Amino acid sequence: MTTMAADLIHDAARMGMKVCTAKITDTRSGPDVGKMIDADAHEILDFTNERYASTFGLNLQQLLDITHNLIARMAAKETDLLILEDCR
């Protein structure tokens, strides 16, 4: 999934778009965030920005809260495209 998100980010950035992206769920974030940086994302957020080291074992409401909060943060930026990524 990260490869597809990185490809979308890269293509949109090449067209001059400001792309914000967020990784909503996973057990770690490091390598995926690195791929998004390399793809030229303008802003990168993930579940660690919501003070979770992992999303393993979280209930549905916690996952929805993370998702809504990350979308709100990205929407507040001057951006052309928002990309959300889930680990599934």
C-alpha positions in Angstrom: 0.0 0.0 0.0 2.8 2.4 0.8 4.3 2.0 -2.6 1.0 3.0 -4.3 0.6 6.0 -2.0 4.2 7.0 -2.7 3.6 6.8 -6.4 0.5 8.9 -6.1 2.4 11.5 -4.0 5.3 11.5 -6.5 3.1 12.0 -9.5 1.0 14.7 -7.9 4.1 16.6 -6.6 5.6 16.5 -10.1 2.4 18.2 -11.4 3.1 21.0 -8.8 0.5 19.9 -6.3 1.1 20.1 -2.5 0.3 16.7 -1.1 -0.4 15.9 2.5 -0.5 12.3 3.6 -1.3 10.3 6.7 -0.7 6.7 7.7 -3.7 5.9 9.8 -2.9 2.4 11.1 0.1 0.1 11.5 2.5 -1.3 14.1 5.3 1.1 13.2 5.8 4.1 11.0 9.5 4.7 10.2 10.1 3.1 6.8 6.7 4.2 5.4 7.2 7.8 6.3 10.6 7.7 4.7 9.0 6.5 1.4 6.6 9.4 1.6 9.4 11.9 2.2 11.3 10.5 -0.8 8.1 10.9 -2.9 8.0 14.6 -2.1 5.0 14.9 0.3 4.5 18.4 1.6 3.2 17.2 5.0 3.4 13.7 6.5 1.4 12.7 9.6 0.7 9.3 11.1 -0.8 7.7 14.2 2.3 8.7 16.3 1.1 12.4 15.9 -1.9 11.3 17.9 0.4 9.9 20.6 0.0 6.2 19.7 3.2 4.1 19.2 1.0 1.5 17.3 -2.6 1.0 16.4 -2.5 -2.7 17.2 -5.3 -3.6 19.6 -7.1 -0.2 19.4 -10.9 -0.3 19.3 -13.0 1.2 16.4 -13.7 4.5 18.2 -10.0 5.1 18.8 -9.2 4.4 15.2 -12.0 6.7 14.1 -10.7 9.4 16.4 -7.1 9.1 15.0 -8.5 9.3 11.4 -10.7 12.3 12.1 -7.9 14.2 13.9 -5.4 13.5 11.2 -7.8 14.6 8.5 -8.5 17.8 10.4 -4.8 18.6 10.7 -4.2 18.0 7.0 -7.2 20.0 6.0 -5.9 23.0 7.9 -2.8 23.1 5.7 -2.8 24.7 2.3 -2.8 21.6 0.3 -4.1 20.3 -3.0 -4.5 16.6 -2.3 -4.9 14.5 0.9 -3.9 10.9 0.8 -4.8 8.5 3.7 -3.1 5.2 4.0 -4.2 2.2 6.0 -2.0 -0.9 6.6 -4.6 -3.4 5.3 
